[in-house]
Amino acid sequence: MPQVTEKKDESEIERTVDLDRMGAGGAALDIVASEGERAALAKRFGFLGLPSFSARVTVDQRLGGSVVVEGRLRGRIVQACVLTLDPVTQDLDDTFRVVFKRDMADDLDPESGEAVLSAQADAPEPLEGNVLDVGEIVAEQLSLAADPYPRRPGAKLEDVLPKHRQGGRRGAPEQRRHPFAGLAALKDKPRRGR
């Protein structure tokens, strides 16, 4: 019987650090995404484009088995305006800090048995193995730094809503029909067989 192996999804911007081979001073990475990597990241996150993207990242091991990844992202993101779908450009200059910890046991909900997520901003992430994909961490931080609701300057909701038509006759404004008017009519209707 052939052996089935799980295919690990590779990051669009893979940059791995072997924690066992890392020196006492940690590791520093300058990541400059290639055109292909930027296109793949834009596709993954639904951007219209990612004309430039880079990161400066440091990885440091601390006492107690934790690993700290800190960095700064820079670049330019092009997204669709949530109202008009016009392109909106966001210049990116953002810092991040992620802490990983070895041998972390998940806190489980006593009723459902599912893992409970910590609400603390600096809560550590579990660290499995001794290889860390810093590129994937940078990609995740890019998605968090992107504006979730990009809006073209000056775009208003009123500009994209359908305009109300004005009737040919003038007079009292049209009364709106109550959404439950049909149910009220049924209530007053006599039932058969009573």
Backbone as CSV, one residue per row, in Angstrom:
resi,resn,N_x,N_y,N_z,CA_x,CA_y,CA_z,C_x,C_y,C_z
1,MET,0.848,-1.167,0.000,0.000,0.000,0.000,0.893,1.229,0.000
2,PRO,0.628,2.219,-0.918,1.480,3.398,-0.956,1.266,4.258,0.278
3,GLN,2.348,4.888,0.707,2.297,5.734,1.883,1.755,7.109,1.495
4,VAL,0.780,7.589,2.245,0.190,8.896,1.988,0.874,9.916,2.882
5,THR,1.389,10.960,2.279,2.027,12.020,3.061,1.226,13.296,2.873
6,GLU,1.142,14.063,3.926,0.429,15.333,3.851,1.276,16.337,3.097
7,LYS,0.639,17.048,2.181,1.335,18.105,1.460,1.230,19.380,2.277
8,LYS,2.355,19.891,2.698,2.371,21.136,3.465,2.232,22.297,2.493
9,ASP,1.246,23.170,2.762,1.079,24.354,1.926,2.272,25.268,2.143
10,GLU,2.874,25.677,1.050,4.030,26.562,1.149,3.565,28.005,1.119
11,SER,4.261,28.821,1.836,3.974,30.245,1.860,4.346,30.855,0.514
12,GLU,3.646,31.936,0.167,3.968,32.637,-1.078,5.313,33.330,-0.991
13,ILE,5.779,33.559,0.219,7.025,34.299,0.430,7.866,33.560,1.480
14,GLU,8.145,32.316,1.216,8.802,31.440,2.197,10.231,31.893,2.511
15,ARG,10.469,32.094,3.807,11.805,32.395,4.330,11.903,31.661,5.664
16,THR,12.654,30.578,5.693,12.705,29.763,6.908,13.962,30.050,7.718
17,VAL,13.806,29.901,9.030,14.920,30.051,9.959,14.979,28.781,10.792
18,ASP,16.133,28.120,10.785,16.337,26.929,11.621,16.773,27.418,13.000
19,LEU,15.900,27.250,13.969,16.172,27.770,15.309,17.350,27.078,15.976
20,ASP,17.612,25.816,15.634,18.747,25.096,16.209,20.081,25.636,15.706
21,ARG,20.101,26.178,14.510,21.341,26.677,13.919,21.519,28.179,14.095
22,MET,20.529,28.805,14.691,20.589,30.244,14.884,21.589,30.567,15.990
23,GLY,22.368,31.587,15.798,23.371,31.983,16.787,22.761,32.602,18.030
24,ALA,23.601,32.867,19.004,23.152,33.436,20.280,22.567,34.831,20.099
25,GLY,23.004,35.540,19.085,22.507,36.891,18.832,21.232,36.929,18.026
26,GLY,20.678,35.776,17.703,19.451,35.728,16.906,19.745,35.793,15.425
27,ALA,18.742,36.127,14.675,18.881,36.223,13.224,18.142,37.456,12.735
28,ALA,18.693,38.085,11.712,18.056,39.239,11.085,17.852,38.929,9.618
29,LEU,16.666,39.232,9.122,16.344,38.981,7.720,15.828,40.248,7.072
30,ASP,16.325,40.525,5.887,15.771,41.577,5.038,15.012,40.861,3.931
31,ILE,13.712,41.008,3.923,12.871,40.327,2.942,12.373,41.361,1.940
32,VAL,12.701,41.156,0.678,12.186,41.988,-0.398,11.447,41.039,-1.336
33,ALA,10.131,41.185,-1.394,9.312,40.266,-2.189,9.546,40.489,-3.673
34,SER,9.712,39.379,-4.387,9.879,39.442,-5.839,8.535,39.749,-6.489
35,GLU,8.543,40.015,-7.771,7.302,40.303,-8.494,6.325,39.128,-8.399
36,GLY,6.831,37.911,-8.541,5.977,36.722,-8.427,5.406,36.531,-7.026
37,GLU,6.226,36.800,-6.025,5.755,36.682,-4.636,4.687,37.732,-4.337
38,ARG,4.895,38.957,-4.832,3.905,40.015,-4.619,2.591,39.675,-5.307
39,ALA,2.667,39.128,-6.512,1.445,38.739,-7.237,0.710,37.627,-6.492
40,ALA,1.447,36.658,-5.961,0.826,35.548,-5.223,0.192,36.045,-3.919
41,LEU,0.858,36.964,-3.223,0.292,37.533,-2.001,-0.961,38.354,-2.311
42,ALA,-0.923,39.132,-3.384,-2.092,39.927,-3.774,-3.274,39.017,-4.084
43,LYS,-3.023,37.928,-4.764,-4.089,36.979,-5.076,-4.641,36.346,-3.797
44,ARG,-3.759,35.940,-2.899,-4.182,35.295,-1.653,-5.091,36.195,-0.811
45,PHE,-4.755,37.491,-0.716,-5.486,38.394,0.154,-6.538,39.231,-0.580
46,GLY,-6.708,39.013,-1.865,-7.742,39.722,-2.612,-7.408,41.167,-2.925
47,PHE,-6.123,41.502,-2.980,-5.704,42.854,-3.335,-5.775,42.997,-4.853
48,LEU,-5.967,44.223,-5.326,-5.861,44.481,-6.762,-4.400,44.454,-7.187
49,GLY,-3.513,44.814,-6.278,-2.089,44.805,-6.570,-1.267,45.016,-5.313
50,LEU,-0.013,44.644,-5.413,0.957,44.851,-4.343,2.251,45.314,-5.031
51,PRO,2.295,46.608,-5.442,3.428,47.093,-6.230,4.780,46.977,-5.539
52,SER,4.790,47.102,-4.193,6.051,46.963,-3.472,5.761,46.381,-2.100
53,PHE,6.692,45.554,-1.625,6.537,44.970,-0.300,7.880,44.458,0.190
54,SER,8.247,44.893,1.419,9.482,44.420,2.036,9.300,44.387,3.544
55,ALA,10.203,43.679,4.195,10.148,43.580,5.656,11.560,43.412,6.195
56,ARG,11.779,43.980,7.344,13.021,43.776,8.100,12.602,43.061,9.369
57,VAL,13.133,41.854,9.587,12.662,40.997,10.677,13.845,40.499,11.492
58,THR,13.661,40.461,12.824,14.638,39.836,13.706,13.953,38.686,14.443
59,VAL,14.711,37.609,14.621,14.227,36.432,15.344,15.193,36.211,16.498
60,ASP,14.643,36.084,17.714,15.482,35.966,18.898,14.911,34.908,19.830
61,GLN,15.776,34.010,20.313,15.341,33.007,21.291,15.565,33.562,22.693
62,ARG,14.575,33.335,23.548,14.656,33.820,24.915,14.710,32.648,25.868
63,LEU,15.086,32.928,27.102,15.077,31.897,28.129,13.649,31.394,28.325
64,GLY,13.513,30.154,28.642,12.186,29.583,28.849,11.597,28.992,27.580
65,GLY,12.356,28.995,26.507,11.891,28.349,25.278,11.033,29.203,24.369
66,SER,10.932,30.493,24.625,10.119,31.324,23.743,10.985,31.925,22.629
67,VAL,10.342,32.223,21.515,10.997,32.832,20.363,10.217,34.100,20.031
68,VAL,10.933,35.208,19.891,10.297,36.489,19.585,10.657,36.874,18.154
69,VAL,9.618,37.171,17.370,9.794,37.637,15.990,9.275,39.064,15.935
70,GLU,10.169,40.011,15.624,9.795,41.421,15.525,10.183,41.928,14.151
71,GLY,9.389,42.867,13.649,9.734,43.381,12.340,8.977,44.625,11.956
72,ARG,9.344,45.126,10.778,8.694,46.298,10.200,8.363,45.987,8.752
73,LEU,7.115,46.230,8.398,6.642,46.020,7.031,6.581,47.356,6.311
74,ARG,6.969,47.339,5.047,6.856,48.528,4.210,6.384,48.103,2.838
75,GLY,5.582,48.953,2.238,5.127,48.645,0.895,3.926,49.468,0.496
76,ARG,3.281,49.018,-0.559,2.098,49.694,-1.083,1.094,48.627,-1.498
77,ILE,-0.142,48.806,-1.013,-1.234,47.871,-1.300,-2.278,48.611,-2.137
78,VAL,-2.819,47.958,-3.162,-3.920,48.511,-3.943,-5.112,47.578,-3.760
79,GLN,-6.217,48.148,-3.229,-7.429,47.375,-2.988,-8.614,48.063,-3.659
80,ALA,-9.739,47.347,-3.738,-10.960,47.916,-4.293,-11.721,48.646,-3.185
81,CYS,-12.200,49.852,-3.493,-13.014,50.624,-2.559,-14.270,49.813,-2.229
82,VAL,-14.646,49.771,-0.957,-15.810,48.977,-0.547,-17.116,49.564,-1.071
83,LEU,-17.109,50.819,-1.477,-18.329,51.436,-1.996,-18.375,51.485,-3.516
84,THR,-17.285,51.935,-4.133,-17.300,52.182,-5.577,-16.532,51.154,-6.390
85,LEU,-15.729,50.337,-5.737,-14.838,49.353,-6.359,-13.685,50.006,-7.128
86,ASP,-13.515,51.331,-6.973,-12.371,52.006,-7.567,-11.106,51.595,-6.823
87,PRO,-9.937,51.619,-7.485,-8.691,51.281,-6.796,-8.367,52.285,-5.685
88,VAL,-7.940,51.781,-4.542,-7.533,52.595,-3.403,-6.128,52.153,-3.011
89,THR,-5.216,53.102,-2.906,-3.827,52.796,-2.566,-3.583,53.076,-1.084
90,GLN,-2.917,52.137,-0.427,-2.544,52.295,0.980,-1.035,52.130,1.082
91,ASP,-0.371,53.170,1.595,1.063,53.057,1.868,1.222,52.381,3.215
92,LEU,2.113,51.420,3.265,2.262,50.569,4.438,3.599,50.839,5.125
93,ASP,3.535,51.110,6.414,4.721,51.234,7.260,4.254,50.825,8.653
94,ASP,4.414,49.554,8.984,3.816,48.990,10.185,4.811,48.079,10.891
95,THR,4.793,48.106,12.214,5.649,47.218,12.996,4.802,46.108,13.614
96,PHE,5.457,45.000,13.953,4.763,43.881,14.582,5.694,43.140,15.523
97,ARG,5.089,42.376,16.414,5.830,41.533,17.364,4.981,40.302,17.623
98,VAL,5.562,39.120,17.407,4.872,37.852,17.642,5.767,36.993,18.532
99,VAL,5.174,36.426,19.583,5.914,35.573,20.509,5.437,34.138,20.322
100,PHE,6.395,33.236,20.200,6.102,31.804,20.088,6.659,31.106,21.315
101,LYS,5.990,30.052,21.736,6.466,29.318,22.910,6.362,27.818,22.640
102,ARG,7.403,27.106,23.032,7.440,25.643,22.870,6.577,24.968,23.930
103,ASP,6.136,23.764,23.605,5.408,22.892,24.531,4.249,23.603,25.213
104,MET,3.502,24.341,24.427,2.331,25.022,24.958,1.129,24.109,24.827
105,ALA,0.438,23.900,25.898,-0.791,23.113,25.852,-1.959,24.066,25.636
106,ASP,-2.867,23.692,24.748,-4.043,24.520,24.498,-4.960,24.505,25.712
107,ASP,-5.491,25.688,26.059,-6.530,25.758,27.074,-7.815,25.281,26.412
108,LEU,-8.480,24.311,27.026,-9.689,23.745,26.441,-10.912,24.178,27.221
109,ASP,-11.980,24.442,26.483,-13.267,24.761,27.093,-13.798,23.492,27.753
110,PRO,-14.160,23.531,29.048,-14.601,22.313,29.737,-15.891,21.734,29.157
111,GLU,-16.747,22.561,28.595,-18.011,22.063,28.059,-17.871,21.489,26.658
112,SER,-17.230,22.245,25.750,-17.152,21.808,24.353,-15.880,21.031,24.034
113,GLY,-14.817,21.228,24.831,-13.549,20.564,24.555,-12.738,21.245,23.464
114,GLU,-13.211,22.407,22.959,-12.500,23.128,21.910,-11.456,24.052,22.523
115,ALA,-10.439,24.373,21.726,-9.377,25.266,22.186,-9.931,26.663,22.430
116,VAL,-9.471,27.294,23.497,-9.894,28.645,23.845,-8.790,29.607,23.430
117,LEU,-9.167,30.649,22.695,-8.196,31.639,22.260,-8.028,32.698,23.337
118,SER,-6.802,33.141,23.518,-6.523,34.169,24.511,-6.824,35.543,23.924
119,ALA,-7.395,36.417,24.730,-7.715,37.774,24.293,-6.544,38.731,24.512
120,GLN,-5.474,38.261,25.123,-4.316,39.115,25.366,-3.606,39.413,24.057
121,ALA,-3.202,40.655,23.888,-2.548,41.066,22.650,-1.206,40.376,22.455
122,ASP,-0.491,40.107,23.546,0.840,39.521,23.446,0.851,38.036,23.823
123,ALA,-0.302,37.369,23.726,-0.379,35.947,24.076,0.502,35.151,23.111
124,PRO,1.307,34.229,23.626,2.202,33.474,22.753,1.457,32.496,21.851
125,GLU,2.064,32.261,20.699,1.586,31.266,19.739,2.351,29.973,19.995
126,PRO,1.741,28.824,19.735,2.477,27.574,19.930,3.583,27.416,18.879
127,LEU,4.701,26.885,19.303,5.831,26.645,18.413,6.062,25.152,18.318
128,GLU,5.921,24.634,17.110,6.138,23.211,16.873,7.374,23.055,15.997
129,GLY,8.262,22.187,16.393,9.472,21.949,15.620,10.505,23.028,15.848
130,ASN,11.553,22.998,15.031,12.623,23.959,15.207,12.881,24.787,13.957
131,VAL,11.919,24.767,13.027,12.032,25.603,11.835,10.847,26.557,11.823
132,LEU,11.137,27.829,11.663,10.119,28.860,11.680,10.069,29.515,10.306
133,ASP,8.880,29.553,9.694,8.724,30.214,8.396,8.417,31.685,8.633
134,VAL,9.461,32.495,8.628,9.324,33.926,8.878,8.552,34.585,7.730
135,GLY,8.681,34.058,6.542,7.932,34.598,5.401,6.432,34.496,5.606
136,GLU,5.967,33.373,6.144,4.539,33.221,6.416,4.090,34.167,7.519
137,ILE,4.918,34.376,8.517,4.593,35.337,9.576,4.443,36.731,8.975
138,VAL,5.351,37.105,8.087,5.302,38.402,7.422,4.036,38.504,6.562
139,ALA,3.676,37.432,5.859,2.466,37.436,5.030,1.218,37.645,5.897
140,GLU,1.160,36.972,7.042,0.019,37.133,7.941,-0.054,38.559,8.481
141,GLN,1.098,39.146,8.789,1.113,40.522,9.286,0.680,41.507,8.199
142,LEU,1.013,41.201,6.952,0.562,42.022,5.824,-0.963,42.037,5.764
143,SER,-1.572,40.877,5.912,-3.036,40.818,5.847,-3.670,41.584,7.002
144,LEU,-3.023,41.579,8.177,-3.545,42.315,9.325,-3.355,43.826,9.173
145,ALA,-2.307,44.235,8.487,-2.012,45.662,8.325,-2.867,46.307,7.234
146,ALA,-3.379,45.504,6.310,-4.193,46.049,5.220,-5.518,46.574,5.765
147,ASP,-5.968,47.680,5.230,-7.239,48.279,5.636,-8.370,47.301,5.286
148,PRO,-9.162,46.866,6.278,-10.220,45.898,5.982,-11.377,46.507,5.190
149,TYR,-11.538,47.831,5.234,-12.614,48.512,4.512,-12.058,49.724,3.766
150,PRO,-11.273,49.482,2.714,-10.677,50.623,2.013,-11.767,51.461,1.334
151,ARG,-11.612,52.766,1.428,-12.609,53.662,0.850,-11.897,54.758,0.077
152,ARG,-12.361,54.995,-1.150,-11.808,56.063,-1.973,-12.096,57.391,-1.283
153,PRO,-11.131,58.315,-1.219,-11.382,59.608,-0.580,-12.591,60.297,-1.215
154,GLY,-13.483,60.768,-0.367,-14.681,61.468,-0.837,-15.856,60.571,-1.176
155,ALA,-15.666,59.256,-1.188,-16.765,58.340,-1.519,-17.730,58.272,-0.344
156,LYS,-19.025,58.412,-0.649,-20.054,58.365,0.371,-21.057,57.278,0.018
157,LEU,-21.660,56.721,1.034,-22.666,55.688,0.833,-23.822,56.216,-0.008
158,GLU,-24.203,57.470,0.190,-25.305,58.060,-0.563,-25.023,58.089,-2.066
159,ASP,-23.743,58.139,-2.432,-23.370,58.206,-3.849,-23.635,56.902,-4.583
160,VAL,-23.653,55.784,-3.870,-23.814,54.493,-4.543,-25.186,53.865,-4.318
161,LEU,-25.987,54.435,-3.413,-27.336,53.917,-3.195,-28.241,54.361,-4.342
162,PRO,-29.250,53.543,-4.689,-30.170,53.958,-5.747,-30.931,55.213,-5.330
163,LYS,-31.158,56.083,-6.294,-31.876,57.326,-6.031,-33.377,57.044,-6.032
164,HIS,-34.104,57.714,-5.129,-35.556,57.585,-5.087,-36.151,58.341,-6.253
165,ARG,-37.119,57.731,-6.915,-37.786,58.393,-8.033,-38.876,59.308,-7.497
166,GLN,-38.987,60.434,-8.102,-40.050,61.366,-7.762,-41.201,61.117,-8.722
167,GLY,-42.392,60.914,-8.172,-43.566,60.654,-9.011,-43.952,61.890,-9.805
168,GLY,-44.790,61.691,-10.839,-45.229,62.778,-11.690,-46.166,63.729,-10.968
169,ARG,-46.972,63.242,-10.046,-47.898,64.132,-9.340,-47.269,64.585,-8.024
170,ARG,-47.628,65.742,-7.642,-47.134,66.265,-6.379,-48.250,66.169,-5.360
171,GLY,-47.879,66.032,-4.158,-48.872,65.943,-3.110,-48.249,65.295,-1.901
172,ALA,-49.081,64.561,-1.170,-48.600,63.901,0.043,-47.585,62.836,-0.315
173,PRO,-46.533,62.694,0.504,-45.553,61.643,0.226,-46.211,60.271,0.331
174,GLU,-45.709,59.353,-0.486,-46.253,57.992,-0.518,-46.035,57.317,0.831
175,GLN,-47.132,56.694,1.342,-47.014,55.989,2.611,-46.336,54.658,2.368
176,ARG,-45.439,54.298,3.251,-44.752,53.010,3.122,-45.637,51.941,3.710
177,ARG,-45.679,50.812,3.071,-46.465,49.694,3.543,-45.687,48.986,4.640
178,HIS,-46.330,48.691,5.706,-45.708,48.015,6.838,-45.368,46.589,6.422
179,PRO,-44.182,46.064,6.771,-43.789,44.725,6.310,-44.697,43.604,6.831
180,PHE,-45.409,43.822,7.940,-46.270,42.777,8.483,-47.748,43.028,8.184
181,ALA,-48.031,43.926,7.222,-49.418,44.241,6.890,-50.175,43.005,6.418
182,GLY,-49.524,42.154,5.669,-50.176,40.924,5.190,-50.549,39.999,6.331
183,LEU,-49.729,39.925,7.347,-50.042,39.080,8.504,-51.217,39.649,9.292
184,ALA,-51.299,40.960,9.388,-52.410,41.582,10.103,-53.724,41.279,9.396
185,ALA,-53.716,41.254,8.064,-54.928,40.936,7.314,-55.338,39.488,7.549
186,LEU,-54.394,38.587,7.670,-54.715,37.177,7.929,-55.315,37.000,9.313
187,LYS,-54.885,37.796,10.244,-55.372,37.697,11.620,-56.872,38.007,11.679
188,ASP,-57.304,38.963,10.901,-58.702,39.367,10.898,-59.584,38.484,10.026
189,LYS,-59.004,37.614,9.204,-59.754,36.764,8.293,-60.331,35.581,9.064
190,PRO,-61.660,35.276,8.915,-62.248,34.134,9.630,-61.687,32.806,9.092
191,ARG,-61.514,31.848,9.977,-60.993,30.538,9.585,-62.144,29.623,9.192
192,ARG,-61.883,28.738,8.273,-62.877,27.753,7.873,-62.918,26.620,8.870
193,GLY,-64.064,26.051,9.058,-64.184,24.879,9.901,-64.218,25.168,11.376
194,ARG,-64.425,26.370,11.738,-64.488,26.707,13.171,-65.888,26.688,13.662
